[in-house]
Amino acid sequence: MEKRSALYPPSTWDECVELIKKIEKYCGKVGYDAVAQEFGLTNASTKSFTRRLSAAKQFGLILTAGKTLQNTDLARQYLYPTDELAQSRIKAQCFQLPPLYSKLVERFNGKQLPSESMLSNILMRDYEIVKAVKDA
């Protein structure tokens, strides 16, 4: 059996923002398939789409219920900022929500970050990220 990595956001922040923008077109609440079609997909079960959903949930940007997606208050605050620094503050808040990122923030808060290669080794050794994806 193939070893799986610990839970981490498998899509980029920009991909998640693209998702919440598409959900917002539907007043912030919509079915999975409608949003998948916005990405040119025939159904909502493709890996690229489910990865994006997983990442957006971990960042606190969406809620899921049944076959429905909904933007959170954080997503709406990000999409409709009320001051120049709002998006930066919200992004920083969201990046502390995924379990892996929360652990990394706690571990390196106030300390110099390791190089990318050292961080990828730390991710593999200490946080159960599989070797095949540790550099991503």
C-alpha positions in Angstrom: 0.0 0.0 0.0 1.3 3.4 -0.9 2.2 5.7 2.0 0.2 8.9 2.2 1.4 12.3 3.3 0.1 14.1 6.3 -2.7 16.5 5.5 -1.5 19.7 3.8 -3.0 22.2 1.3 -2.4 20.4 -2.0 -3.2 23.6 -4.1 -1.7 27.1 -4.1 -3.2 30.1 -2.5 -3.9 31.6 -5.9 -5.8 28.5 -7.0 -7.9 28.8 -3.9 -8.6 32.5 -4.5 -9.7 31.6 -8.1 -12.1 29.0 -6.6 -13.7 31.4 -4.1 -14.1 34.0 -6.9 -16.0 31.4 -9.0 -18.2 30.5 -5.9 -18.9 34.2 -5.3 -20.4 34.5 -8.8 -23.2 32.4 -7.4 -23.7 34.7 -4.4 -21.2 32.7 -2.4 -23.1 29.3 -2.4 -23.3 26.8 -5.2 -23.3 23.1 -6.1 -19.9 21.3 -6.7 -20.7 20.5 -10.4 -21.5 24.1 -11.3 -18.2 25.3 -10.0 -16.4 22.4 -11.6 -17.9 23.5 -14.9 -16.5 27.0 -14.3 -13.1 25.3 -14.5 -14.0 23.5 -17.7 -14.4 20.2 -16.0 -17.2 17.7 -16.7 -17.6 16.7 -13.1 -16.5 17.6 -9.6 -14.6 14.4 -8.8 -11.4 15.2 -10.7 -8.2 15.2 -8.6 -7.3 18.8 -9.6 -10.8 20.0 -8.4 -10.9 18.0 -5.2 -7.4 19.1 -4.3 -8.4 22.7 -4.7 -11.5 22.1 -2.5 -9.3 20.5 0.2 -6.8 23.4 0.2 -9.6 26.0 0.3 -11.2 24.2 3.3 -7.9 24.0 5.1 -7.3 27.7 4.6 -10.8 28.4 6.0 -12.1 29.9 2.7 -15.0 27.5 2.0 -17.5 25.3 3.8 -19.0 22.1 2.3 -22.3 20.6 3.1 -23.7 17.8 1.0 -23.0 18.7 -2.6 -22.9 22.5 -1.8 -19.9 24.8 -1.5 -20.1 28.1 0.3 -17.6 30.9 0.9 -16.8 31.7 4.5 -16.7 35.1 6.1 -12.9 35.0 5.7 -13.3 34.4 2.0 -15.7 37.4 1.7 -13.4 39.6 3.7 -10.6 38.7 1.4 -12.6 39.3 -1.8 -14.1 42.6 -0.5 -11.3 44.3 1.6 -12.2 47.5 3.5 -8.6 48.8 3.9 -5.3 48.5 2.1 -3.8 45.8 4.4 -7.0 43.7 4.8 -6.0 41.0 2.3 -2.5 40.6 3.7 -3.9 40.2 7.3 -6.6 37.7 6.1 -4.0 35.7 4.1 -1.7 35.5 7.1 -4.6 34.4 9.2 -5.6 31.7 6.6 -2.1 30.4 6.4 -2.1 29.5 10.1 -5.2 27.4 9.8 -4.0 24.2 8.0 -2.8 21.8 10.6 0.7 21.4 9.0 1.2 25.1 8.5 0.0 25.8 12.1 2.7 23.4 13.4 5.3 25.0 11.2 4.4 28.5 12.4 4.6 27.3 16.0 8.0 25.7 15.4 9.6 28.6 13.5 7.8 31.6 15.0 10.5 34.2 15.7 13.2 32.1 14.3 15.1 32.1 11.0 13.5 29.8 8.5 15.6 27.0 7.1 16.6 26.9 3.4 14.1 25.3 1.1 16.1 22.0 0.9 16.3 21.8 4.7 12.6 22.6 5.1 11.7 19.9 2.6 13.8 17.4 4.6 12.1 18.6 7.9 8.7 18.1 6.3 9.6 14.5 5.3 11.3 13.6 8.5 9.3 15.4 11.2 5.8 15.9 9.6 5.2 12.7 7.5 5.2 14.4 4.1 6.2 11.6 1.6 9.5 12.0 -0.2 7.7 12.3 -3.6 6.0 15.5 -2.7 8.3 17.0 0.0 9.8 19.5 -2.4 6.5 20.7 -3.7 
